[in-house]
Amino acid sequence: MWNNIFYNYSIEYDEQMKIVETINKMAKYTQVVYDKHAIFINFEKFSYPQPIYINVIRDPLERAVSSYYYLRFESQLLSKTYENDETRNLTYDECVLQNRKVCTGKNSFHGIWNIIPFFCGYNPICKYPSKLALQIAKSNVEKYYVAVGTIEYYDESLQLFEKLLPNYFQGIQKAYKKYKSESIKKYRGKFKMKPSEQVERKMKNLMNYEYQFYKFIRQRLFKMLKNE
């Protein structure tokens, strides 16, 4: 099942309820995988059983850089949006050093705040960087997520998924290895430029909460692998 709601923080209670009801209706008849950039919803709040949550995240700065170039040059759907944007032809370094909001802003899914909102949820607290939002995101992961992997340790992530959820992921490691080299060539960003050391230091400092969360997920991943 495909989620057509993309990074939308304007989703109110009724719209969240609609998502919950739709998933539960589908799940009555077959196994359902709800796939896309899904922000955490507590199904129990709507008196429905909690689904099996999984996710895969990426190094925060790597994700930000990749997204910046992808949206401007590679996405057939979104690149036209940036044709007349003043940041259209700026490198990521230039965008950061000029303190453009799209790169250094604090709004959800822009700049320095890209990963935690997915796990924190629709609470207004989750929209901006804070220690509380980080704590909520960590708590949700511990309570509701069967597993969360990382792109940097994708093989290990698939190994954990296959062990914990064989009904969904049986044979996934073998299948991934078969198509791995082809996929890397196909989806590697053509326009992506590595940020300078200056920009890397600046952004990692600004993304402090995001990196705390990323390290938490990475440690949890290997702890779970060790215990399996």
C-alpha positions as CSV (number, residue, x, y, z in Angstrom):
1,M,0.0,0.0,0.0
2,W,1.5,3.4,-1.1
3,N,1.3,6.5,1.1
4,N,0.6,9.5,-1.0
5,I,1.1,12.0,1.9
6,F,4.6,13.4,1.5
7,Y,6.2,15.3,4.4
8,N,2.9,16.9,5.3
9,Y,2.7,18.4,8.8
10,S,-0.7,19.9,8.2
11,I,-2.4,16.5,8.7
12,E,-5.0,16.9,11.4
13,Y,-6.6,14.4,13.6
14,D,-9.3,13.4,11.1
15,E,-6.7,12.8,8.3
16,Q,-4.6,10.7,10.6
17,M,-7.7,8.7,11.5
18,K,-8.4,8.1,7.8
19,I,-4.9,6.6,7.4
20,V,-5.4,4.4,10.4
21,E,-8.8,3.2,9.3
22,T,-7.7,2.5,5.7
23,I,-4.7,0.4,6.9
24,N,-6.8,-1.6,9.3
25,K,-9.5,-2.2,6.7
26,M,-6.9,-3.6,4.3
27,A,-5.2,-5.6,7.0
28,K,-8.4,-7.6,7.6
29,Y,-8.0,-9.5,4.3
30,T,-4.3,-9.7,3.7
31,Q,-0.8,-8.7,5.0
32,V,-0.3,-5.0,4.2
33,V,3.0,-3.1,3.8
34,Y,2.5,0.7,4.1
35,D,5.4,2.1,2.2
36,K,6.7,5.6,1.9
37,H,7.9,8.5,4.0
38,A,5.4,7.8,6.8
39,I,5.4,9.9,10.0
40,F,4.7,8.0,13.2
41,I,1.1,7.7,14.2
42,N,0.1,6.0,17.5
43,F,-2.8,3.8,16.4
44,E,-3.7,3.1,20.0
45,K,-4.8,6.7,20.2
46,F,-7.5,5.9,17.7
47,S,-8.4,2.6,19.5
48,Y,-6.8,0.4,16.9
49,P,-4.0,-2.2,17.4
50,Q,-0.5,-0.9,16.8
51,P,1.1,-2.0,13.4
52,I,4.6,-3.4,13.0
53,Y,6.8,-0.3,12.6
54,I,10.1,-0.5,10.8
55,N,12.3,2.1,9.2
56,V,15.7,2.8,7.6
57,I,17.5,6.1,8.2
58,R,20.6,7.7,6.8
59,D,23.5,9.7,8.1
60,P,21.9,13.1,8.6
61,L,24.3,15.2,6.6
62,E,24.5,12.6,3.8
63,R,20.7,12.7,3.6
64,A,20.5,16.5,3.6
65,V,23.1,16.8,0.8
66,S,21.6,14.1,-1.3
67,S,18.1,15.5,-0.9
68,Y,19.3,19.0,-1.8
69,Y,20.7,18.0,-5.2
70,Y,18.0,15.4,-5.9
71,L,15.1,17.8,-5.5
72,R,16.8,20.4,-7.8
73,F,18.2,18.2,-10.6
74,E,17.0,14.6,-10.5
75,S,13.4,14.4,-9.4
76,Q,11.2,14.5,-12.4
77,L,8.3,15.5,-10.2
78,L,9.9,18.2,-8.1
79,S,12.8,19.6,-10.0
80,K,10.6,22.0,-12.0
81,T,9.5,23.5,-8.7
82,Y,13.0,24.9,-8.3
83,E,13.6,26.2,-11.8
84,N,13.1,29.8,-10.7
85,D,14.2,29.3,-7.1
86,E,17.1,31.5,-6.1
87,T,18.9,28.4,-4.7
88,R,18.5,26.4,-7.9
89,N,22.1,26.7,-9.1
90,L,23.8,27.1,-5.7
91,T,26.0,24.3,-4.5
92,Y,25.1,22.8,-1.1
93,D,28.2,24.6,0.3
94,E,27.1,27.9,-1.0
95,C,23.6,27.3,0.4
96,V,24.9,26.6,3.8
97,L,27.5,29.4,4.0
98,Q,24.8,31.9,2.9
99,N,22.6,30.5,5.7
100,R,19.7,29.8,3.3
101,K,16.7,28.4,5.3
102,V,16.4,25.4,3.0
103,C,19.8,24.3,4.2
104,T,20.2,25.7,7.7
105,G,16.6,26.4,8.7
106,K,14.9,24.6,11.6
107,N,11.5,23.8,10.1
108,S,10.5,20.1,9.8
109,F,12.0,18.3,6.8
110,H,14.2,21.3,5.8
111,G,17.7,22.2,6.8
112,I,18.8,20.6,10.0
113,W,15.6,18.8,11.0
114,N,15.0,15.9,8.7
115,I,14.9,12.6,10.5
116,I,13.6,13.0,14.1
117,P,10.1,14.3,13.0
118,F,9.4,11.0,11.3
119,F,9.7,9.2,14.6
120,C,8.5,11.9,16.9
121,G,5.1,12.2,15.2
122,Y,2.5,14.9,14.6
123,N,2.8,16.6,18.0
124,P,3.6,20.3,17.4
125,I,6.7,19.8,19.6
126,C,8.1,17.6,16.9
127,K,8.2,20.3,14.3
128,Y,11.4,22.0,15.6
129,P,14.7,20.9,17.1
130,S,14.6,20.3,20.8
131,K,15.8,17.8,23.4
132,L,12.2,16.9,24.1
133,A,11.5,16.0,20.5
134,L,14.6,13.8,20.5
135,Q,13.4,12.1,23.7
136,I,10.0,11.5,22.2
137,A,11.5,10.0,19.1
138,K,13.7,7.7,21.0
139,S,10.8,6.6,23.2
140,N,8.6,5.9,20.2
141,V,11.4,3.7,18.7
142,E,11.8,1.7,21.9
143,K,8.1,1.2,22.3
144,Y,6.8,0.8,18.8
145,Y,9.5,0.0,16.2
146,V,10.4,-3.7,15.8
147,A,13.6,-2.6,14.0
148,V,15.2,0.5,12.5
149,G,18.2,0.1,10.2
150,T,20.6,2.5,8.5
151,I,21.7,3.0,4.9
152,E,25.4,2.9,6.0
153,Y,24.8,-0.6,7.5
154,Y,22.2,-1.8,5.1
155,D,23.4,-5.4,4.9
156,E,23.2,-5.6,8.7
157,S,19.8,-3.9,8.7
158,L,18.4,-6.5,6.2
159,Q,19.9,-9.3,8.3
160,L,17.9,-8.0,11.3
161,F,14.7,-7.5,9.3
162,E,14.9,-11.1,8.0
163,K,15.5,-12.5,11.4
164,L,12.7,-10.6,13.1
165,L,10.1,-10.5,10.3
166,P,10.6,-13.6,8.2
167,N,7.0,-13.6,6.9
168,Y,7.9,-10.3,5.1
169,F,11.6,-10.4,4.5
170,Q,12.5,-14.1,4.0
171,G,15.3,-14.2,1.4
172,I,15.8,-10.4,1.3
173,Q,19.5,-10.6,1.9
174,K,20.1,-12.9,-1.0
175,A,17.8,-10.8,-3.3
176,Y,19.6,-7.6,-2.3
177,K,23.1,-9.0,-2.9
178,K,21.9,-10.1,-6.4
179,Y,20.8,-6.6,-7.4
180,K,23.1,-4.5,-5.3
181,S,25.6,-3.5,-7.9
182,E,23.0,-2.7,-10.5
183,S,21.0,-0.6,-8.0
184,I,24.0,1.4,-6.9
185,K,24.8,2.4,-10.5
186,K,21.2,3.3,-11.2
187,Y,20.4,5.4,-8.2
188,R,23.8,7.1,-7.4
189,G,23.3,10.9,-7.6
190,K,24.7,12.3,-10.7
191,F,24.8,15.9,-9.5
192,K,25.8,15.4,-5.8
193,M,28.9,17.2,-4.6
194,K,30.6,16.4,-1.4
195,P,30.5,19.2,1.1
196,S,33.7,20.9,2.3
197,E,35.2,20.2,5.7
198,Q,34.0,23.7,6.8
199,V,30.4,23.0,5.9
200,E,30.6,19.5,7.3
201,R,31.7,20.8,10.7
202,K,29.1,23.5,10.7
203,M,26.2,21.2,9.7
204,K,27.1,18.4,12.1
205,N,27.1,21.0,14.9
206,L,23.7,22.3,13.8
207,M,22.4,18.8,13.4
208,N,23.5,17.8,16.9
209,Y,20.1,16.3,17.9
210,E,19.8,14.5,14.6
211,Y,23.2,12.9,15.1
212,Q,22.4,11.9,18.7
213,F,19.3,10.1,17.3
214,Y,21.3,8.5,14.5
215,K,23.9,7.2,16.9
216,F,21.1,5.8,19.1
217,I,19.6,4.0,16.2
218,R,23.0,2.6,15.1
219,Q,23.8,1.3,18.6
220,R,20.3,-0.2,18.9
221,L,20.8,-2.0,15.5
222,F,24.0,-3.7,16.6
223,K,22.7,-4.5,20.1
224,M,19.7,-6.2,18.6
225,L,21.9,-8.2,16.1
226,K,24.1,-9.3,18.9
227,N,21.2,-10.5,20.9
228,E,19.5,-12.4,18.1
